Amino acid sequence: MAETERPRRQSVSLAPRVARRVKALARSRKTSASRVIADLVETGLEAQEAEKKRFFDLADRLAGSDDPGEQRLLKDELARMTFGD
């Protein structure tokens, strides 16, 4: 029988500026600051996975490309993703 995953309580320290923003979001959404933080973490994790998938998709396109112009553009985009602008 599979175990049901239960939420785990975590403690985080936020910079005062971030804490104010979280509280403001909680008020506007009529929810708790904990719920806002959990949603933001989940969204961030999903965004990180999407960025990883995008990176590998670009790498696959680069590996399969015979067009020097496209290769240059793909290399530039991969470099931006890796090292920033």
LUMTI-57309 format. One line per 2 residues: number of its first residue (from 1); for each residue x, y, z of N, C-alpha, C. Coordinates in nm, 3 decimals. Example, Ala and Ser with C-alpha at 12.3 -4.5 7.8 and 13.67 -1.06 7.14 Angstrom:
REM residues 2
1	1.319:-0.569:0.780:1.230:-0.450:0.780:1.320:-0.330:0.780 ~ 1.285:-0.225:0.708:1.367:-0.106:0.714:1.290:0.003:0.787 .
REM end
This chain:
REM residues 85
1	0.084:-0.116:0.000:0.000:0.000:0.000:0.090:0.124:0.000 ~ 0.060:0.220:-0.085:0.139:0.342:-0.096:0.109:0.436:0.020 .
3	0.215:0.500:0.070:0.197:0.599:0.176:0.146:0.730:0.117 ~ 0.056:0.793:0.190:0.008:0.925:0.151:0.109:1.027:0.199 .
5	0.151:1.115:0.109:0.247:1.218:0.149:0.176:1.323:0.230 ~ 0.232:1.352:0.346:0.176:1.455:0.432:0.263:1.579:0.424 .
7	0.204:1.694:0.436:0.284:1.817:0.435:0.386:1.816:0.548 ~ 0.501:1.875:0.520:0.608:1.887:0.621:0.621:2.033:0.661 .
9	0.628:2.058:0.788:0.646:2.195:0.838:0.793:2.230:0.822 ~ 0.819:2.346:0.764:0.954:2.397:0.746:0.959:2.538:0.803 .
11	1.074:2.576:0.849:1.092:2.711:0.899:1.185:2.785:0.804 ~ 1.146:2.905:0.765:1.231:2.986:0.678:1.245:3.125:0.735 .
13	1.360:3.185:0.709:1.381:3.325:0.746:1.379:3.406:0.619 ~ 1.302:3.512:0.620:1.291:3.598:0.503:1.348:3.735:0.534 .
15	1.408:3.795:0.434:1.451:3.933:0.449:1.327:4.018:0.473 ~ 1.340:4.125:0.551:1.222:4.207:0.582:1.145:4.253:0.458 .
17	1.215:4.292:0.353:1.149:4.337:0.231:1.066:4.225:0.170 ~ 1.120:4.103:0.169:1.049:3.988:0.113:0.930:3.952:0.202 .
19	0.950:3.957:0.332:0.841:3.925:0.425:0.723:4.021:0.407 ~ 0.754:4.149:0.386:0.646:4.246:0.362:0.570:4.213:0.234 .
21	0.642:4.175:0.131:0.576:4.140:0.005:0.489:4.016:0.021 ~ 0.539:3.916:0.095:0.461:3.794:0.119:0.334:3.828:0.196 .
23	0.345:3.910:0.301:0.227:3.948:0.378:0.126:4.024:0.293 ~ 0.176:4.112:0.207:0.086:4.187:0.118:0.014:4.093:0.023 .
25	0.085:3.996:-0.032:0.022:3.897:-0.121:-0.083:3.817:-0.043 ~ -0.049:3.777:0.078:-0.144:3.699:0.160:-0.271:3.778:0.185 .
27	-0.256:3.906:0.219:-0.375:3.990:0.241:-0.458:4.000:0.114 ~ -0.393:4.025:0.002:-0.468:4.043:-0.123:-0.536:3.914:-0.168 .
29	-0.478:3.801:-0.137:-0.536:3.671:-0.174:-0.628:3.614:-0.066 ~ -0.632:3.685:0.047:-0.712:3.638:0.161:-0.673:3.496:0.202 .
31	-0.542:3.479:0.223:-0.488:3.351:0.265:-0.373:3.376:0.362 ~ -0.308:3.272:0.404:-0.198:3.287:0.500:-0.066:3.312:0.428 .
33	0.028:3.370:0.501:0.162:3.389:0.448:0.226:3.254:0.418 ~ 0.199:3.155:0.501:0.255:3.021:0.477:0.207:2.964:0.343 .
35	0.078:2.985:0.313:0.024:2.936:0.185:0.090:3.008:0.068 ~ 0.111:3.139:0.081:0.176:3.216:-0.025:0.318:3.164:-0.046 .
37	0.392:3.143:0.063:0.529:3.093:0.051:0.530:2.956:-0.016 ~ 0.441:2.867:0.026:0.434:2.734:-0.034:0.404:2.743:-0.184 .
39	0.310:2.828:-0.221:0.278:2.846:-0.364:0.397:2.901:-0.442 ~ 0.467:2.997:-0.383:0.583:3.055:-0.451:0.694:2.953:-0.468 .
41	0.717:2.871:-0.368:0.820:2.767:-0.379:0.782:2.667:-0.487 ~ 0.658:2.625:-0.487:0.613:2.528:-0.588:0.626:2.586:-0.730 .
43	0.585:2.710:-0.746:0.597:2.777:-0.876:0.743:2.788:-0.918 ~ 0.829:2.821:-0.823:0.972:2.831:-0.853:1.032:2.699:-0.895 .
45	0.994:2.591:-0.827:1.044:2.459:-0.864:0.996:2.418:-1.004 ~ 0.870:2.446:-1.033:0.817:2.415:-1.166:0.889:2.497:-1.274 .
47	0.916:2.623:-1.245:0.987:2.709:-1.340:1.128:2.658:-1.364 ~ 1.193:2.612:-1.259:1.328:2.558:-1.272:1.329:2.433:-1.361 .
49	1.231:2.345:-1.341:1.220:2.226:-1.425:1.192:2.263:-1.571 ~ 1.105:2.362:-1.593:1.074:2.405:-1.729:1.199:2.463:-1.797 .
51	1.279:2.538:-1.721:1.402:2.596:-1.777:1.501:2.485:-1.812 ~ 1.510:2.384:-1.729:1.597:2.270:-1.757:1.552:2.199:-1.885 .
53	1.422:2.178:-1.899:1.369:2.113:-2.019:1.399:2.198:-2.142 ~ 1.381:2.329:-2.131:1.409:2.419:-2.242:1.556:2.412:-2.281 .
55	1.646:2.406:-2.182:1.789:2.396:-2.209:1.818:2.270:-2.290 ~ 1.767:2.155:-2.245:1.794:2.030:-2.316:1.729:2.026:-2.453 .
57	1.613:2.089:-2.468:1.551:2.098:-2.601:1.639:2.178:-2.696 ~ 1.694:2.291:-2.648:1.784:2.371:-2.731:1.911:2.294:-2.763 .
59	1.964:2.221:-2.666:2.085:2.141:-2.689:2.059:2.033:-2.794 ~ 1.943:1.970:-2.788:1.907:1.870:-2.890:1.895:1.933:-3.027 .
61	1.834:2.053:-3.034:1.824:2.124:-3.162:1.962:2.157:-3.216 ~ 2.052:2.201:-3.128:2.188:2.234:-3.170:2.259:2.111:-3.224 .
63	2.245:1.999:-3.155:2.311:1.875:-3.198:2.260:1.828:-3.333 ~ 2.134:1.855:-3.362:2.076:1.809:-3.488:2.081:1.909:-3.602 .
65	2.134:2.027:-3.576:2.133:2.133:-3.677:2.257:2.128:-3.765 ~ 2.234:2.149:-3.895:2.344:2.159:-3.992:2.362:2.303:-4.040 .
67	2.274:2.391:-3.996:2.276:2.531:-4.040:2.365:2.613:-3.947 ~ 2.477:2.667:-3.999:2.568:2.745:-3.914:2.501:2.866:-3.847 .
69	2.410:2.931:-3.915:2.339:3.045:-3.857:2.253:3.003:-3.739 ~ 2.180:2.895:-3.756:2.097:2.844:-3.647:2.185:2.796:-3.532 .
71	2.297:2.730:-3.563:2.388:2.684:-3.459:2.439:2.800:-3.374 ~ 2.474:2.910:-3.439:2.524:3.027:-3.368:2.416:3.082:-3.275 .
73	2.293:3.094:-3.326:2.183:3.145:-3.245:2.155:3.053:-3.126 ~ 2.156:2.923:-3.149:2.131:2.828:-3.041:2.242:2.832:-2.937 .
75	2.368:2.843:-2.983:2.480:2.854:-2.890:2.469:2.981:-2.806 ~ 2.432:3.091:-2.871:2.414:3.217:-2.798:2.305:3.204:-2.691 .
77	2.194:3.141:-2.726:2.084:3.126:-2.631:2.125:3.035:-2.515 ~ 2.196:2.927:-2.545:2.244:2.838:-2.438:2.343:2.910:-2.347 .
79	2.428:2.993:-2.404:2.524:3.070:-2.324:2.449:3.167:-2.233 ~ 2.345:3.234:-2.285:2.267:3.327:-2.203:2.200:3.254:-2.088 .
81	2.148:3.136:-2.117:2.082:3.058:-2.012:2.181:3.014:-1.904 ~ 2.303:2.985:-1.946:2.405:2.936:-1.853:2.473:3.047:-1.775 .
83	2.511:3.154:-1.848:2.594:3.257:-1.787:2.522:3.392:-1.769 ~ 2.400:3.403:-1.817:2.328:3.531:-1.810:2.367:3.621:-1.925 .
85	2.310:3.741:-1.925:2.337:3.834:-2.036:2.475:3.893:-2.031 .
REM end
